[in-house]
Amino acid sequence: MLTLMAASSSSSAPLLIAIGVAILVIIWLFIKTGIALLHHPIIGIILILLGVLGLWNYLIIGIGVIVGGIVFLVISQFFNN
């Protein structure tokens, strides 16, 4: 029973770490985007009016998911060996 619990908790650790990394990357990119829009408010207003900012947010989430997936693969290889 204890080995089963240890095996199941160790297999979820890489996934939790990858999700954490993806969330941190997304937050960091949102902060960088906010800083860029504060430095260039006219560009920010144009992006909001044209609706491109919504697509940029999807791009940020996609980058976070890709980074999280890479971290998941690396850490799961580490735990498997």
Secondary structure as GFF3:
##gff-version 3
##sequence-region A 1 81
A	DSSP	alpha_helix	2	39	.	.	.	ID=ss1
A	DSSP	alpha_helix	41	50	.	.	.	ID=ss2
A	DSSP	alpha_helix	52	80	.	.	.	ID=ss3
###
